[in-house]
């Protein structure tokens, strides 16, 4: 099945139900997923055996594994990512900006961490907008050409750039998680404060799946096709 030396990205690609365990411990399975499980656990100071056992239990207990993405064609998966995840980002980004501004303005004096969170949210939203435009207008059309067996030059260079941008977004959200105490608002937080932190949590979860589908499934599939010039 998998061991503590298996890369996190491979564990999640083959057993997506394990993502809930990685989410629970804040272990990045998308942007930094190309690391062995043991290495990631040691870096965070976690008990590797405990997390390994929980991962195995999640696989055993799952009755409906969500692993069908691997079987999808590259062009279909690219369209799915746009419809499911790019649209999620576009719909939710204005709300994040609005609520981050309100929380920072109203609670920045007593909870100054929200001032940095506001700046990070703006950075993420701006970078993601540019990133998605690049994918939709340049990279995904190239993937569709590759899926038809057409040659594409310097494709891996483009993918490396996208993966680097994924790391930047992931790092920013990880910093927000730290500043917000795992998206936990204060006991006396107002409704907007609570809503904002819940939105951040949902945004991070969606980004993790979004990047997982690209880094661990779509991009490797497209790179392989570009080298073999096969049609799937």
N, C-alpha and C positions, 0 to 999 in steps of 0.2 A: 504494500500500500504506500506508505511513506515513512521516513525516519526523521530523527532530529537533524540530520544533515541534508534533508531535502530542502530545496529552495522554497521559500514561502509562496512565490508566484506559481510554482508547479503544484503545490498543495491545493491552492485555491482554484487553479484552472481545472484540476481533475475532480475536486470536491468543493463546489462553491458554498455548500452549507457550512464549511469551516470558517467562512468570512465572519460569521457572527462571533466566533471566539476571538479572532484577531481584532475585531471592532471593540470587543469587551475590554481588551487589554491595551488598546491603542497601538497595536503593532501594525505598521504600514505594510499591506500586502500588495500594493499597486506601484506607487512611485519608487519604493525601496524594497520591492519584493524579490529582487534577484540575490537574496542572501539566504544562507541556510537558517533554518528555524532556530537552532542552538545559538548561532551568532546574534540573531536579533533579540533573543531572550536575555542573553548575557549583557548586551548593550543596555537594555532597559532595567536590568537587575531583577528579572523574573526567574522563577523556578522552571527550568526547561522541561523537566519531567511532568510537572503538574499541567502545564499548558499542552504538552504533547498528549497527555491522557485525555484532556478535555477535547482536543481536536479529534482524537480517535472516537470518543463517545459521540461527538456531533455527527460523525459519518455513520456510525452504527445506528443512531437513533433517528436518522433522517429517513422519512418515507417518500419524499418527493424531491430528490436531488435536482438542483437547477444547473445542469451541466450541458444543456443543449446548445449553448453558444459555440462550442468547439466544432459542432457539425455544420454550422451555417457557412455559406459562401462568404468570401471577403466583401464583395459588393453589397450583399444583403445586410451584413453586420454593420458596415459603414452607414447605411441608411438608417438602421435601427438606432445606432448611437446618436445620430442627428435628431431623430424624432423623439427618442426617449430622454437623452441626457443633455444634448445641446439646448433643446427646448426648455428643459427643467431649469438650466442655468439662466436662460434669458427671461423666463417668467419670474424667477425668484431673486435675481440680482437687484432689481429696483427696490424690492421689499427689504432686502438686507441693507442696502445703502440708506434707505429712509429710517429704518429702526436703529441702525448703528449710530446715526447722527442724533436721533432723539435720546437714546440711552446715554451717549457720551455727553450731550448737552445738559441733561437733567441729573445725571448721576456721576459725572466725571470728577466732581470735587470729592465725593465720599468714596468713590470706587474708580480711581484714576486708571486702572487697567483698561477701562473701556475707551479711553482716549487712544491708546495704542491699537486696540481692537478695531476701532473705527478706521484708522489709517490702513491697517492690514486688509480689512474688507474692501476698501476702495482699490487697493493694489490688486487684490485677487479678481475683483469684478473687471477692472480694466484689462488685466493680462488675459483673463479667460475670454473676453470678447474678441481680442486680437487673435488669440490662439485658435478659437473656433472658426473664425473667418479664414484663417490659413488652412485649416483642415478641410473646410467645406469648399473652398474655392481652388485649392491647389492639390492637397494631398489625397483627399478622398476621390476626386476625379482621376488622379493617377492610379489609385488602387483599382478603380473600375476598368481602366485600360489594361492593367496587369492581369486582372481577372479574365479579360478577353484574349490574353496571350500576347498583348502588344508590349514591346520593349520600352523600358523607362530608365533613363540615365540618372545617376546620383540619387537614387531613391533612398538608400540607407542613410545618406547624409541628412535628408529631410526628416527621417524618422528619429535620428539622434537629436535633432533640434527640438522636435516635439516632446520627446521623453525628458529632455532637460527642462523644458517649460513645465512639464508635469511635476517634476521635483520641486520647482519653485512654488507652485500652487500648494503642493502637499506640505512643504515646510511652513508656509504661511498659516495654513489651517492648523498644523500641529502647534504652532506658537499660540494661536488663538485658543486652542484647547487648553494649553498650559495656563494662559492668563485667566481663562474663565473657569478654572477648576473643573475641567471636563464638562463644560457647558452647564454648570450648576449656578443658577442665580442665587443671590442672597435670600435669606428667609423672608425679609420684608420687601422683596422686589415687587414693583408694580407689574401690571398686566403686560405692558409693552416690553419690559425687561425680560420677563419670562418667555414671551413669544419670540423675542429676538434670539435668545439662547437656544430655544427649540428649533428655530429656523437654521441656526448655525450647525446644530447637530445633524439635521436632515440634509443640509447642503454638503457637509463633509461625507456623510454616508453615501450620498449619490455620487460625489466626486470619486470616492474610492472605487465604486463599481464601474463608473465611467472610465477611469484610467486603467483599471484591471482589464476591461474588455479591449482597450486599445493596446496597452503595453504587453499584455500576456497572451492575447489571442489574435486580434486583428493585425497588428504590425508584424509579428513573427510569421503569420500566415501569408501576408502580402510579400514580405521579403523572400520567403521560400519560393513563392510563385514567380517573383521577378527573376530569380536565379535559374529556375527550371523552365520558365516560359510555358507553364502548363495552364490549362483552363479548368476551373473547378465548377 
